[in-house]
Amino acid sequence: MLGWAVTFFIIAIIAAIFGFGGIASGAAGIAKILFFIFLVLFVIVLVSNAVRGRGPKL
């Protein structure tokens, strides 16, 4: 999911360079939403692993 957020961020940057304001803002909005979803899921996984007592896999 983080990969999708990065992809939409790159699309937003390229669209902004070429002057496509609507496309750039749309892609940036999607990238922002995906990033926050990824961040929330990451925190949920960290908390659930801490509650279960599992350590990180090395």
PyMOL Python script that loads the backbone (N, CA, C, O; Angstrom):
from pymol import cmd

cmd.read_pdbstr("""\
ATOM      1  N   MET A   1       0.826  -1.184   0.000  1.00  0.00           N
ATOM      2  CA  MET A   1       0.000   0.000   0.000  1.00  0.00           C
ATOM      3  C   MET A   1       0.873   1.251   0.000  1.00  0.00           C
ATOM      4  O   MET A   1       0.527   2.267  -0.603  1.00  0.00           O
ATOM      5  N   LEU A   2       1.989   1.161   0.674  1.00  0.00           N
ATOM      6  CA  LEU A   2       2.894   2.304   0.669  1.00  0.00           C
ATOM      7  C   LEU A   2       3.429   2.548  -0.742  1.00  0.00           C
ATOM      8  O   LEU A   2       3.667   3.689  -1.137  1.00  0.00           O
ATOM      9  N   GLY A   3       3.615   1.468  -1.488  1.00  0.00           N
ATOM     10  CA  GLY A   3       4.051   1.598  -2.874  1.00  0.00           C
ATOM     11  C   GLY A   3       3.052   2.366  -3.729  1.00  0.00           C
ATOM     12  O   GLY A   3       3.441   3.176  -4.570  1.00  0.00           O
ATOM     13  N   TRP A   4       1.755   2.109  -3.511  1.00  0.00           N
ATOM     14  CA  TRP A   4       0.716   2.840  -4.233  1.00  0.00           C
ATOM     15  C   TRP A   4       0.737   4.318  -3.857  1.00  0.00           C
ATOM     16  O   TRP A   4       0.569   5.183  -4.717  1.00  0.00           O
ATOM     17  N   ALA A   5       0.943   4.605  -2.584  1.00  0.00           N
ATOM     18  CA  ALA A   5       1.003   5.999  -2.150  1.00  0.00           C
ATOM     19  C   ALA A   5       2.166   6.722  -2.825  1.00  0.00           C
ATOM     20  O   ALA A   5       2.024   7.863  -3.266  1.00  0.00           O
ATOM     21  N   VAL A   6       3.314   6.054  -2.903  1.00  0.00           N
ATOM     22  CA  VAL A   6       4.479   6.656  -3.565  1.00  0.00           C
ATOM     23  C   VAL A   6       4.204   6.855  -5.049  1.00  0.00           C
ATOM     24  O   VAL A   6       4.580   7.878  -5.621  1.00  0.00           O
ATOM     25  N   THR A   7       3.543   5.872  -5.679  1.00  0.00           N
ATOM     26  CA  THR A   7       3.213   5.972  -7.100  1.00  0.00           C
ATOM     27  C   THR A   7       2.322   7.180  -7.371  1.00  0.00           C
ATOM     28  O   THR A   7       2.594   7.956  -8.287  1.00  0.00           O
ATOM     29  N   PHE A   8       1.261   7.345  -6.581  1.00  0.00           N
ATOM     30  CA  PHE A   8       0.372   8.483  -6.784  1.00  0.00           C
ATOM     31  C   PHE A   8       1.075   9.794  -6.469  1.00  0.00           C
ATOM     32  O   PHE A   8       0.766  10.815  -7.083  1.00  0.00           O
ATOM     33  N   PHE A   9       2.009   9.793  -5.530  1.00  0.00           N
ATOM     34  CA  PHE A   9       2.774  11.001  -5.228  1.00  0.00           C
ATOM     35  C   PHE A   9       3.634  11.392  -6.422  1.00  0.00           C
ATOM     36  O   PHE A   9       3.719  12.571  -6.767  1.00  0.00           O
ATOM     37  N   ILE A  10       4.271  10.414  -7.055  1.00  0.00           N
ATOM     38  CA  ILE A  10       5.097  10.694  -8.237  1.00  0.00           C
ATOM     39  C   ILE A  10       4.237  11.198  -9.386  1.00  0.00           C
ATOM     40  O   ILE A  10       4.628  12.122 -10.100  1.00  0.00           O
ATOM     41  N   ILE A  11       3.051  10.587  -9.568  1.00  0.00           N
ATOM     42  CA  ILE A  11       2.131  11.057 -10.605  1.00  0.00           C
ATOM     43  C   ILE A  11       1.731  12.500 -10.338  1.00  0.00           C
ATOM     44  O   ILE A  11       1.642  13.303 -11.266  1.00  0.00           O
ATOM     45  N   ALA A  12       1.489  12.834  -9.065  1.00  0.00           N
ATOM     46  CA  ALA A  12       1.115  14.204  -8.712  1.00  0.00           C
ATOM     47  C   ALA A  12       2.243  15.179  -9.021  1.00  0.00           C
ATOM     48  O   ALA A  12       1.991  16.281  -9.511  1.00  0.00           O
ATOM     49  N   ILE A  13       3.477  14.788  -8.742  1.00  0.00           N
ATOM     50  CA  ILE A  13       4.612  15.676  -9.013  1.00  0.00           C
ATOM     51  C   ILE A  13       4.763  15.896 -10.515  1.00  0.00           C
ATOM     52  O   ILE A  13       4.966  17.026 -10.958  1.00  0.00           O
ATOM     53  N   ILE A  14       4.666  14.825 -11.301  1.00  0.00           N
ATOM     54  CA  ILE A  14       4.810  14.951 -12.756  1.00  0.00           C
ATOM     55  C   ILE A  14       3.678  15.798 -13.331  1.00  0.00           C
ATOM     56  O   ILE A  14       3.913  16.648 -14.191  1.00  0.00           O
ATOM     57  N   ALA A  15       2.453  15.571 -12.860  1.00  0.00           N
ATOM     58  CA  ALA A  15       1.323  16.358 -13.347  1.00  0.00           C
ATOM     59  C   ALA A  15       1.469  17.826 -12.965  1.00  0.00           C
ATOM     60  O   ALA A  15       1.106  18.706 -13.745  1.00  0.00           O
ATOM     61  N   ALA A  16       1.994  18.097 -11.777  1.00  0.00           N
ATOM     62  CA  ALA A  16       2.193  19.486 -11.357  1.00  0.00           C
ATOM     63  C   ALA A  16       3.251  20.178 -12.217  1.00  0.00           C
ATOM     64  O   ALA A  16       3.129  21.362 -12.532  1.00  0.00           O
ATOM     65  N   ILE A  17       4.278  19.435 -12.588  1.00  0.00           N
ATOM     66  CA  ILE A  17       5.335  20.016 -13.429  1.00  0.00           C
ATOM     67  C   ILE A  17       4.773  20.428 -14.790  1.00  0.00           C
ATOM     68  O   ILE A  17       5.128  21.477 -15.326  1.00  0.00           O
ATOM     69  N   PHE A  18       3.883  19.581 -15.346  1.00  0.00           N
ATOM     70  CA  PHE A  18       3.323  19.873 -16.667  1.00  0.00           C
ATOM     71  C   PHE A  18       2.096  20.771 -16.610  1.00  0.00           C
ATOM     72  O   PHE A  18       1.535  21.108 -17.653  1.00  0.00           O
ATOM     73  N   GLY A  19       1.667  21.164 -15.418  1.00  0.00           N
ATOM     74  CA  GLY A  19       0.595  22.144 -15.303  1.00  0.00           C
ATOM     75  C   GLY A  19      -0.804  21.568 -15.244  1.00  0.00           C
ATOM     76  O   GLY A  19      -1.771  22.306 -15.433  1.00  0.00           O
ATOM     77  N   PHE A  20      -0.948  20.283 -14.991  1.00  0.00           N
ATOM     78  CA  PHE A  20      -2.272  19.684 -14.871  1.00  0.00           C
ATOM     79  C   PHE A  20      -2.696  19.756 -13.409  1.00  0.00           C
ATOM     80  O   PHE A  20      -2.501  18.806 -12.650  1.00  0.00           O
ATOM     81  N   GLY A  21      -3.273  20.880 -13.021  1.00  0.00           N
ATOM     82  CA  GLY A  21      -3.605  21.127 -11.617  1.00  0.00           C
ATOM     83  C   GLY A  21      -4.624  20.155 -11.060  1.00  0.00           C
ATOM     84  O   GLY A  21      -4.462  19.669  -9.941  1.00  0.00           O
ATOM     85  N   GLY A  22      -5.674  19.861 -11.816  1.00  0.00           N
ATOM     86  CA  GLY A  22      -6.713  18.957 -11.329  1.00  0.00           C
ATOM     87  C   GLY A  22      -6.200  17.552 -11.120  1.00  0.00           C
ATOM     88  O   GLY A  22      -6.510  16.915 -10.114  1.00  0.00           O
ATOM     89  N   ILE A  23      -5.417  17.065 -12.067  1.00  0.00           N
ATOM     90  CA  ILE A  23      -4.857  15.715 -11.960  1.00  0.00           C
ATOM     91  C   ILE A  23      -3.856  15.649 -10.812  1.00  0.00           C
ATOM     92  O   ILE A  23      -3.816  14.668 -10.069  1.00  0.00           O
ATOM     93  N   ALA A  24      -3.059  16.687 -10.673  1.00  0.00           N
ATOM     94  CA  ALA A  24      -2.054  16.707  -9.610  1.00  0.00           C
ATOM     95  C   ALA A  24      -2.707  16.709  -8.238  1.00  0.00           C
ATOM     96  O   ALA A  24      -2.274  15.985  -7.342  1.00  0.00           O
ATOM     97  N   SER A  25      -3.740  17.512  -8.071  1.00  0.00           N
ATOM     98  CA  SER A  25      -4.388  17.550  -6.755  1.00  0.00           C
ATOM     99  C   SER A  25      -5.123  16.254  -6.466  1.00  0.00           C
ATOM    100  O   SER A  25      -5.172  15.811  -5.319  1.00  0.00           O
ATOM    101  N   GLY A  26      -5.695  15.642  -7.493  1.00  0.00           N
ATOM    102  CA  GLY A  26      -6.371  14.357  -7.305  1.00  0.00           C
ATOM    103  C   GLY A  26      -5.400  13.256  -6.920  1.00  0.00           C
ATOM    104  O   GLY A  26      -5.662  12.487  -5.995  1.00  0.00           O
ATOM    105  N   ALA A  27      -4.290  13.176  -7.619  1.00  0.00           N
ATOM    106  CA  ALA A  27      -3.288  12.158  -7.311  1.00  0.00           C
ATOM    107  C   ALA A  27      -2.658  12.395  -5.946  1.00  0.00           C
ATOM    108  O   ALA A  27      -2.378  11.443  -5.219  1.00  0.00           O
ATOM    109  N   ALA A  28      -2.436  13.648  -5.595  1.00  0.00           N
ATOM    110  CA  ALA A  28      -1.869  13.953  -4.279  1.00  0.00           C
ATOM    111  C   ALA A  28      -2.854  13.598  -3.171  1.00  0.00           C
ATOM    112  O   ALA A  28      -2.452  13.122  -2.110  1.00  0.00           O
ATOM    113  N   GLY A  29      -4.125  13.823  -3.411  1.00  0.00           N
ATOM    114  CA  GLY A  29      -5.140  13.453  -2.429  1.00  0.00           C
ATOM    115  C   GLY A  29      -5.202  11.951  -2.218  1.00  0.00           C
ATOM    116  O   GLY A  29      -5.298  11.483  -1.084  1.00  0.00           O
ATOM    117  N   ILE A  30      -5.148  11.195  -3.308  1.00  0.00           N
ATOM    118  CA  ILE A  30      -5.152   9.735  -3.202  1.00  0.00           C
ATOM    119  C   ILE A  30      -3.909   9.255  -2.476  1.00  0.00           C
ATOM    120  O   ILE A  30      -3.993   8.364  -1.630  1.00  0.00           O
ATOM    121  N   ALA A  31      -2.752   9.834  -2.792  1.00  0.00           N
ATOM    122  CA  ALA A  31      -1.504   9.444  -2.131  1.00  0.00           C
ATOM    123  C   ALA A  31      -1.574   9.727  -0.637  1.00  0.00           C
ATOM    124  O   ALA A  31      -1.099   8.929   0.170  1.00  0.00           O
ATOM    125  N   LYS A  32      -2.156  10.846  -0.269  1.00  0.00           N
ATOM    126  CA  LYS A  32      -2.272  11.213   1.147  1.00  0.00           C
ATOM    127  C   LYS A  32      -3.183  10.226   1.885  1.00  0.00           C
ATOM    128  O   LYS A  32      -2.858   9.781   2.985  1.00  0.00           O
ATOM    129  N   ILE A  33      -4.311   9.891   1.280  1.00  0.00           N
ATOM    130  CA  ILE A  33      -5.246   8.943   1.903  1.00  0.00           C
ATOM    131  C   ILE A  33      -4.595   7.577   2.068  1.00  0.00           C
ATOM    132  O   ILE A  33      -4.690   6.970   3.134  1.00  0.00           O
ATOM    133  N   LEU A  34      -3.933   7.086   1.017  1.00  0.00           N
ATOM    134  CA  LEU A  34      -3.281   5.777   1.099  1.00  0.00           C
ATOM    135  C   LEU A  34      -2.167   5.764   2.135  1.00  0.00           C
ATOM    136  O   LEU A  34      -1.979   4.764   2.827  1.00  0.00           O
ATOM    137  N   PHE A  35      -1.428   6.859   2.250  1.00  0.00           N
ATOM    138  CA  PHE A  35      -0.359   6.931   3.234  1.00  0.00           C
ATOM    139  C   PHE A  35      -0.919   6.846   4.646  1.00  0.00           C
ATOM    140  O   PHE A  35      -0.370   6.135   5.487  1.00  0.00           O
ATOM    141  N   PHE A  36      -2.010   7.565   4.914  1.00  0.00           N
ATOM    142  CA  PHE A  36      -2.577   7.531   6.255  1.00  0.00           C
ATOM    143  C   PHE A  36      -3.206   6.175   6.571  1.00  0.00           C
ATOM    144  O   PHE A  36      -3.156   5.725   7.716  1.00  0.00           O
ATOM    145  N   ILE A  37      -3.797   5.520   5.570  1.00  0.00           N
ATOM    146  CA  ILE A  37      -4.314   4.165   5.783  1.00  0.00           C
ATOM    147  C   ILE A  37      -3.164   3.223   6.128  1.00  0.00           C
ATOM    148  O   ILE A  37      -3.276   2.413   7.048  1.00  0.00           O
ATOM    149  N   PHE A  38      -2.050   3.328   5.385  1.00  0.00           N
ATOM    150  CA  PHE A  38      -0.876   2.517   5.669  1.00  0.00           C
ATOM    151  C   PHE A  38      -0.359   2.787   7.075  1.00  0.00           C
ATOM    152  O   PHE A  38       0.005   1.854   7.792  1.00  0.00           O
ATOM    153  N   LEU A  39      -0.324   4.042   7.472  1.00  0.00           N
ATOM    154  CA  LEU A  39       0.174   4.411   8.789  1.00  0.00           C
ATOM    155  C   LEU A  39      -0.705   3.830   9.896  1.00  0.00           C
ATOM    156  O   LEU A  39      -0.189   3.317  10.888  1.00  0.00           O
ATOM    157  N   VAL A  40      -2.019   3.907   9.736  1.00  0.00           N
ATOM    158  CA  VAL A  40      -2.946   3.355  10.727  1.00  0.00           C
ATOM    159  C   VAL A  40      -2.791   1.843  10.825  1.00  0.00           C
ATOM    160  O   VAL A  40      -2.747   1.296  11.927  1.00  0.00           O
ATOM    161  N   LEU A  41      -2.708   1.161   9.686  1.00  0.00           N
ATOM    162  CA  LEU A  41      -2.532  -0.296   9.703  1.00  0.00           C
ATOM    163  C   LEU A  41      -1.210  -0.689  10.353  1.00  0.00           C
ATOM    164  O   LEU A  41      -1.146  -1.689  11.067  1.00  0.00           O
ATOM    165  N   PHE A  42      -0.157   0.089  10.113  1.00  0.00           N
ATOM    166  CA  PHE A  42       1.134  -0.186  10.717  1.00  0.00           C
ATOM    167  C   PHE A  42       1.062  -0.085  12.232  1.00  0.00           C
ATOM    168  O   PHE A  42       1.590  -0.941  12.941  1.00  0.00           O
ATOM    169  N   VAL A  43       0.405   0.963  12.733  1.00  0.00           N
ATOM    170  CA  VAL A  43       0.270   1.138  14.184  1.00  0.00           C
ATOM    171  C   VAL A  43      -0.575   0.011  14.782  1.00  0.00           C
ATOM    172  O   VAL A  43      -0.261  -0.485  15.864  1.00  0.00           O
ATOM    173  N   ILE A  44      -1.636  -0.397  14.094  1.00  0.00           N
ATOM    174  CA  ILE A  44      -2.474  -1.493  14.582  1.00  0.00           C
ATOM    175  C   ILE A  44      -1.672  -2.782  14.691  1.00  0.00           C
ATOM    176  O   ILE A  44      -1.800  -3.508  15.677  1.00  0.00           O
ATOM    177  N   VAL A  45      -0.854  -3.072  13.697  1.00  0.00           N
ATOM    178  CA  VAL A  45      -0.027  -4.282  13.724  1.00  0.00           C
ATOM    179  C   VAL A  45       0.995  -4.201  14.856  1.00  0.00           C
ATOM    180  O   VAL A  45       1.222  -5.193  15.550  1.00  0.00           O
ATOM    181  N   LEU A  46       1.615  -3.039  15.052  1.00  0.00           N
ATOM    182  CA  LEU A  46       2.579  -2.890  16.144  1.00  0.00           C
ATOM    183  C   LEU A  46       1.927  -3.115  17.501  1.00  0.00           C
ATOM    184  O   LEU A  46       2.484  -3.807  18.353  1.00  0.00           O
ATOM    185  N   VAL A  47       0.761  -2.538  17.701  1.00  0.00           N
ATOM    186  CA  VAL A  47       0.066  -2.680  18.982  1.00  0.00           C
ATOM    187  C   VAL A  47      -0.376  -4.123  19.198  1.00  0.00           C
ATOM    188  O   VAL A  47      -0.241  -4.652  20.301  1.00  0.00           O
ATOM    189  N   SER A  48      -0.905  -4.766  18.151  1.00  0.00           N
ATOM    190  CA  SER A  48      -1.359  -6.156  18.311  1.00  0.00           C
ATOM    191  C   SER A  48      -0.195  -7.085  18.606  1.00  0.00           C
ATOM    192  O   SER A  48      -0.341  -8.021  19.393  1.00  0.00           O
ATOM    193  N   ASN A  49       0.956  -6.849  17.993  1.00  0.00           N
ATOM    194  CA  ASN A  49       2.119  -7.685  18.279  1.00  0.00           C
ATOM    195  C   ASN A  49       2.647  -7.420  19.688  1.00  0.00           C
ATOM    196  O   ASN A  49       3.134  -8.343  20.341  1.00  0.00           O
ATOM    197  N   ALA A  50       2.560  -6.193  20.164  1.00  0.00           N
ATOM    198  CA  ALA A  50       3.006  -5.887  21.516  1.00  0.00           C
ATOM    199  C   ALA A  50       2.089  -6.539  22.554  1.00  0.00           C
ATOM    200  O   ALA A  50       2.555  -7.015  23.589  1.00  0.00           O
ATOM    201  N   VAL A  51       0.796  -6.558  22.272  1.00  0.00           N
ATOM    202  CA  VAL A  51      -0.160  -7.165  23.185  1.00  0.00           C
ATOM    203  C   VAL A  51       0.024  -8.677  23.258  1.00  0.00           C
ATOM    204  O   VAL A  51      -0.096  -9.279  24.325  1.00  0.00           O
ATOM    205  N   ARG A  52       0.317  -9.279  22.109  1.00  0.00           N
ATOM    206  CA  ARG A  52       0.534 -10.733  22.053  1.00  0.00           C
ATOM    207  C   ARG A  52       1.877 -11.138  22.637  1.00  0.00           C
ATOM    208  O   ARG A  52       2.080 -12.308  22.960  1.00  0.00           O
ATOM    209  N   GLY A  53       2.789 -10.199  22.776  1.00  0.00           N
ATOM    210  CA  GLY A  53       4.113 -10.489  23.338  1.00  0.00           C
ATOM    211  C   GLY A  53       5.115 -10.989  22.328  1.00  0.00           C
ATOM    212  O   GLY A  53       6.147 -11.552  22.691  1.00  0.00           O
ATOM    213  N   ARG A  54       4.818 -10.786  21.074  1.00  0.00           N
ATOM    214  CA  ARG A  54       5.755 -11.211  20.026  1.00  0.00           C
ATOM    215  C   ARG A  54       6.804 -10.133  19.797  1.00  0.00           C
ATOM    216  O   ARG A  54       6.508  -8.938  19.794  1.00  0.00           O
ATOM    217  N   GLY A  55       8.012 -10.580  19.610  1.00  0.00           N
ATOM    218  CA  GLY A  55       9.087  -9.653  19.275  1.00  0.00           C
ATOM    219  C   GLY A  55       9.258  -9.594  17.783  1.00  0.00           C
ATOM    220  O   GLY A  55       8.644 -10.376  17.058  1.00  0.00           O
ATOM    221  N   PRO A  56      10.067  -8.697  17.316  1.00  0.00           N
ATOM    222  CA  PRO A  56      10.292  -8.614  15.871  1.00  0.00           C
ATOM    223  C   PRO A  56      11.072  -9.831  15.379  1.00  0.00           C
ATOM    224  O   PRO A  56      11.942 -10.351  16.077  1.00  0.00           O
ATOM    225  N   LYS A  57      10.748 -10.273  14.175  1.00  0.00           N
ATOM    226  CA  LYS A  57      11.466 -11.396  13.576  1.00  0.00           C
ATOM    227  C   LYS A  57      12.791 -10.903  13.021  1.00  0.00           C
ATOM    228  O   LYS A  57      12.846  -9.908  12.298  1.00  0.00           O
ATOM    229  N   LEU A  58      13.843 -11.604  13.363  1.00  0.00           N
ATOM    230  CA  LEU A  58      15.168 -11.199  12.882  1.00  0.00           C
ATOM    231  C   LEU A  58      15.646 -12.112  11.814  1.00  0.00           C
ATOM    232  O   LEU A  58      16.744 -11.927  11.289  1.00  0.00           O
TER     233      LEU A  58
END
""", "prot")
cmd.dss("prot")
cmd.show_as("cartoon", "prot")
cmd.util.cbc("prot")
cmd.orient("prot")
